[in-house]
Amino acid sequence: QVQLVESGGGLVQAGGSLTLSCAASGRTINRLPMGWFRQVPGKEREFVAGISWGGGSTNYVDSVKGRFSISRDNAKNTVYLQMNSLKPEDTAVYYCAAGPFLGSLSNQDARYDSWGQGTQVTVSS
């Protein structure tokens, strides 16, 4: 099973930007679909963005389209989430997740096998 460690979270003003990184270890992720999810206390975990194992396909929740961008560097075994024009409603713990070998891109958390511990993103108004 792959181990995932997120970094790059923090406090930012509305309108600002952050880049989250997800470093994988234990196995290569170059054949695994990857995703970013977020969760606010008291609410269900929400899909944010996903990228296919080949990197050719991505999808996003409607609320972040045009502002967030997911990418991957398989040589570095790392996935990124570039977040621009941040809003207070983006405040959450952000989690990186890995899907199954040669799996399909999915927005469902049940389709992901491995999860990081999360990184806090706080956007002030």
Phi, psi and chi 1 to 4 in degrees:
 res  aa     phi    psi   chi1   chi2   chi3   chi4
   1 GLN       -  144.2 -163.8  173.4   24.9      -
   2 VAL   -84.5  142.3   61.5      -      -      -
   3 GLN  -100.8  136.6  -70.4   78.0   48.6      -
   4 LEU  -123.8  135.0  -55.6  172.1      -      -
   5 VAL  -130.2  118.6  177.4      -      -      -
   6 GLU   -88.5  151.2  -56.8   94.3  -22.6      -
   7 SER  -152.6  167.4   61.7      -      -      -
   8 GLY   103.0   -4.7      -      -      -      -
   9 GLY   -71.1  172.0      -      -      -      -
  10 GLY   163.2 -165.9      -      -      -      -
  11 LEU  -103.3  130.9  173.8   63.3      -      -
  12 VAL  -143.6  150.8   63.4      -      -      -
  13 GLN   -78.4  154.9  -71.2 -172.2  -27.8      -
  14 ALA   -54.7  137.5      -      -      -      -
  15 GLY    92.3  -11.3      -      -      -      -
  16 GLY   -83.2 -175.5      -      -      -      -
  17 SER  -132.6  152.4  -62.1      -      -      -
  18 LEU  -144.7  151.0  -77.1  174.5      -      -
  19 THR  -120.9  119.8  -60.4      -      -      -
  20 LEU   -92.4  143.8  -55.7 -176.2      -      -
  21 SER  -120.7  148.5  -62.1      -      -      -
  22 CYS  -130.9  105.9  172.0      -      -      -
  23 ALA   -94.4  127.9      -      -      -      -
  24 ALA  -104.7  147.9      -      -      -      -
  25 SER  -145.0  164.5   62.2      -      -      -
  26 GLY    97.2  -31.0      -      -      -      -
  27 ARG  -165.7  162.6   64.4  162.3  -66.0  170.7
  28 THR   -76.4  146.1  179.9      -      -      -
  29 ILE  -101.0    8.4   63.1  169.1      -      -
  30 ASN   -69.9   -6.8   63.3   -1.7      -      -
  31 ARG  -121.3   20.0  -67.2  -66.7 -176.8  -94.5
  32 LEU  -115.5  130.8  -52.7 -177.9      -      -
  33 PRO   -67.2  145.7   26.7  -33.1      -      -
  34 MET  -126.9  150.7  -59.0  -66.4  -66.2      -
  35 GLY  -144.1  160.6      -      -      -      -
  36 TRP  -118.9  134.5  -74.5   95.3      -      -
  37 PHE  -127.2  164.8  -69.1   74.9      -      -
  38 ARG  -142.0  155.6   64.1 -172.8  179.3 -172.4
  39 GLN  -145.9  135.7 -170.7  168.2   25.3      -
  40 VAL  -107.5  141.2  174.7      -      -      -
  41 PRO   -51.7  131.7  -28.4   35.6      -      -
  42 GLY    87.2   -2.7      -      -      -      -
  43 LYS  -122.9  161.3  -66.7 -171.4  176.5 -178.0
  44 GLU   -72.8  154.4  -69.1 -171.5   -5.0      -
  45 ARG   -65.5  138.0 -173.1  161.2   51.7 -167.1
  46 GLU  -117.8  134.2  175.5 -171.1   38.6      -
  47 PHE   -67.2  137.3  170.3   80.2      -      -
  48 VAL  -112.5  -52.6  176.8      -      -      -
  49 ALA  -158.5  152.9      -      -      -      -
  50 GLY  -142.7  156.5      -      -      -      -
  51 ILE  -140.5  137.4 -173.0  166.2      -      -
  52 SER   -69.0  163.1   60.9      -      -      -
  53 TRP   -64.7  -27.3   56.2  -96.9      -      -
  54 GLY   -85.4  -12.3      -      -      -      -
  55 GLY    84.4   -1.6      -      -      -      -
  56 GLY   -82.8  -15.0      -      -      -      -
  57 SER  -127.8  140.6  -62.9      -      -      -
  58 THR  -136.6  157.8   58.4      -      -      -
  59 ASN  -147.3  158.8   63.3   -8.1      -      -
  60 TYR  -141.1  150.9  -59.5   89.6      -      -
  61 VAL   -68.9  147.6   65.7      -      -      -
  62 ASP   -56.0  -34.8  -74.6  -13.5      -      -
  63 SER   -68.7  -14.3   60.3      -      -      -
  64 VAL  -115.8   -2.8  -51.9      -      -      -
  65 LYS   -59.7  133.6  -75.2 -179.0  179.9  177.2
  66 GLY    86.6  -11.3      -      -      -      -
  67 ARG  -115.5  -36.2  -60.3 -170.7  -62.7  121.2
  68 PHE  -107.5  152.5  -70.2   12.6      -      -
  69 SER  -142.5  125.9  177.4      -      -      -
  70 ILE  -100.1  141.8 -173.4  170.9      -      -
  71 SER  -148.8  167.9   62.2      -      -      -
  72 ARG  -142.3  147.7   62.4 -168.1  -58.5  157.6
  73 ASP  -124.3   95.5 -175.0  -21.5      -      -
  74 ASN   -66.2  -27.2  -73.3  -22.4      -      -
  75 ALA   -66.2  -30.6      -      -      -      -
  76 LYS   -97.9   -0.2  -65.6 -176.3  177.4  179.7
  77 ASN    54.9   43.3 -130.8   29.8      -      -
  78 THR  -137.0  144.4  -59.0      -      -      -
  79 VAL  -120.3  146.1  177.0      -      -      -
  80 TYR  -124.9  154.9  -56.0   96.0      -      -
  81 LEU  -132.5  106.7 -175.1   66.2      -      -
  82 GLN   -86.3  123.0  174.1   67.1   44.1      -
  83 MET  -119.8  116.8  -54.6 -174.2  -64.8      -
  84 ASN  -116.0  164.3  -61.4  -36.5      -      -
  85 SER    48.2   48.6  -57.7      -      -      -
  86 LEU   -64.3  145.6  -77.7  160.6      -      -
  87 LYS  -120.8  155.8  -56.5  176.2 -179.1  179.3
  88 PRO   -54.3  -32.8  -29.6   36.7      -      -
  89 GLU   -72.2   -5.6   50.2  -96.5   43.8      -
  90 ASP   -83.2   -6.8  -65.5  -42.0      -      -
  91 THR   -61.3  125.0  -64.8      -      -      -
  92 ALA  -178.6  172.3      -      -      -      -
  93 VAL   -89.3  127.5  176.7      -      -      -
  94 TYR  -102.9  131.5  -76.9   70.5      -      -
  95 TYR  -118.4  140.7  -62.4   90.5      -      -
  96 CYS   -97.0  145.1  175.3      -      -      -
  97 ALA  -142.6  148.5      -      -      -      -
  98 ALA  -117.4  136.1      -      -      -      -
  99 GLY   -91.9 -173.6      -      -      -      -
 100 PRO   -76.3  162.1   27.9  -35.5      -      -
 101 PHE   -55.8  124.7 -178.7   72.6      -      -
 102 LEU    57.5   25.3  -62.1 -178.5      -      -
 103 GLY   -73.2  166.0      -      -      -      -
 104 SER   -83.8  154.0  -59.9      -      -      -
 105 LEU   -63.6  133.4 -179.3   56.5      -      -
 106 SER  -143.9  151.5  174.8      -      -      -
 107 ASN  -104.7   11.6   61.4   -1.1      -      -
 108 GLN  -103.0  125.9  -59.9  175.4   35.2      -
 109 ASP   -65.0  -26.1   57.7    1.7      -      -
 110 ALA   -66.7  -16.4      -      -      -      -
 111 ARG   -87.4    1.9  -60.4  -68.8  -63.9  -87.2
 112 TYR  -109.9  138.7  -69.5   83.8      -      -
 113 ASP   -97.4  -32.5  -57.9  -39.7      -      -
 114 SER  -126.8  142.7  -57.4      -      -      -
 115 TRP  -134.7  146.4  -65.9   82.4      -      -
 116 GLY   -84.2 -179.7      -      -      -      -
 117 GLN   -88.6  -10.6  -67.6 -173.1  -31.1      -
 118 GLY    97.1  155.3      -      -      -      -
 119 THR  -136.4  136.4 -175.5      -      -      -
 120 GLN   -81.7  131.8  175.6   71.0   46.1      -
 121 VAL  -119.5  123.6  171.4      -      -      -
 122 THR  -124.1  123.8  -57.1      -      -      -
 123 VAL  -113.0  118.4 -175.9      -      -      -
 124 SER   -92.6  149.1   62.5      -      -      -
 125 SER   -90.2      -   57.0      -      -      -
